[in-house]
Amino acid sequence: MSKTAKTVVRRQKLRWRIRKNVNGSAQKPRLSVFRSNKDIYAQLIDDAKGLTLASANSRMKDIAALGGTKSEQAANVGKALAQKAVALGLETCIFDRGGYLYHGRVKSLADGAREGGLKF
């Protein structure tokens, strides 16, 4: 098994362990994070109905136009998602780091969402 396959399997096991305890609802959705090598994606998910309430990513035109480092882009994604959530009337959420360490881009996204008005 290659090194990249091992890291994918490790992250998947962590993700399953986290998802056993983290569940979102319509009042308090789950903020799910996916991080690729180049971009970062975030969604607010209602697990009871299986719906995505809002989403944002670093490929969106307004966020991509801002430029900056990957961490700065992640913070902008968090702010954009928080703005969408506040427009929907959502103030709180549950943070799901998706098996990634709470460090770097994932932490920047969380801090950006907090700056935008989300509480978790």
C-alpha positions in Angstrom: 0.0 0.0 0.0 1.4 3.4 -1.0 1.9 6.2 1.5 -0.9 8.3 0.0 -3.3 5.3 0.3 -2.4 4.9 3.9 -3.1 8.5 4.7 -6.5 8.3 2.9 -7.4 5.2 4.9 -6.3 6.8 8.1 -8.3 10.0 7.5 -11.4 7.9 6.6 -11.2 6.0 9.9 -10.9 9.3 11.8 -13.8 10.7 9.8 -16.0 7.7 10.7 -15.0 8.0 14.4 -15.9 11.7 14.4 -19.2 11.2 12.6 -20.4 8.7 15.2 -20.7 11.6 17.7 -21.3 14.7 15.4 -24.8 15.0 14.0 -26.5 18.1 12.6 -30.1 19.2 12.7 -32.1 22.0 11.0 -31.6 24.3 14.1 -27.9 23.4 14.6 -26.4 22.0 11.3 -23.1 20.3 10.9 -20.3 22.4 9.3 -18.4 19.8 7.2 -15.0 20.6 5.8 -13.2 19.0 2.8 -9.7 20.0 2.0 -8.0 19.1 -1.3 -4.4 19.9 -2.2 -5.5 23.1 -4.0 -8.9 24.1 -2.7 -11.1 23.9 0.4 -14.9 23.3 0.6 -17.4 23.8 3.4 -21.1 22.8 3.8 -23.8 23.3 6.4 -25.6 20.0 6.5 -29.0 19.0 8.1 -28.3 15.3 8.8 -31.9 14.6 9.9 -33.2 15.4 6.4 -30.0 14.8 4.5 -29.9 18.3 3.0 -27.2 20.7 2.3 -28.4 24.1 3.6 -25.5 26.2 2.4 -22.1 25.7 0.9 -19.0 27.7 0.0 -15.6 26.9 -1.5 -12.4 28.5 -2.7 -13.3 28.0 -6.3 -16.2 30.5 -6.1 -15.5 33.5 -8.3 -15.7 36.2 -5.6 -13.4 34.2 -3.2 -11.0 33.2 -6.0 -10.7 36.8 -7.0 -9.5 37.8 -3.6 -6.4 35.6 -4.0 -4.0 35.2 -1.1 -2.5 32.2 0.5 -4.4 28.9 1.0 -5.0 29.8 4.6 -6.4 33.3 3.7 -8.7 31.7 1.1 -9.9 29.2 3.8 -10.7 32.2 6.1 -12.6 33.8 3.2 -14.6 30.6 2.6 -15.5 30.5 6.3 -16.7 34.1 6.2 -18.8 33.5 3.0 -20.4 30.5 4.6 -21.2 32.4 7.7 -22.8 35.1 5.7 -25.0 32.6 3.9 -25.9 30.9 7.3 -26.9 34.2 8.9 -29.0 35.0 5.9 -30.8 31.7 6.5 -31.3 32.6 10.1 -28.7 30.1 11.5 -26.4 31.3 14.3 -25.0 28.0 15.7 -23.5 24.9 14.1 -21.5 21.8 15.0 -18.0 21.8 13.5 -16.9 18.6 11.6 -13.3 18.7 10.7 -13.6 15.7 8.5 -10.7 13.7 9.8 -8.2 16.6 9.3 -6.2 18.0 12.1 -7.6 21.3 13.6 -4.6 23.2 12.3 -3.7 25.4 9.3 -6.4 25.8 6.7 -9.1 24.0 8.7 -8.5 26.3 11.7 -8.5 29.3 9.4 -11.8 28.3 8.0 -13.3 27.9 11.5 -11.9 31.3 12.6 -13.3 32.9 9.4 -16.7 31.4 10.1 -16.6 32.7 13.7 -15.7 36.2 12.4 -18.7 36.0 10.1 -21.1 35.3 13.0 -21.3 31.6 13.4 -21.0 30.0 16.9 -19.7 26.5 17.6 
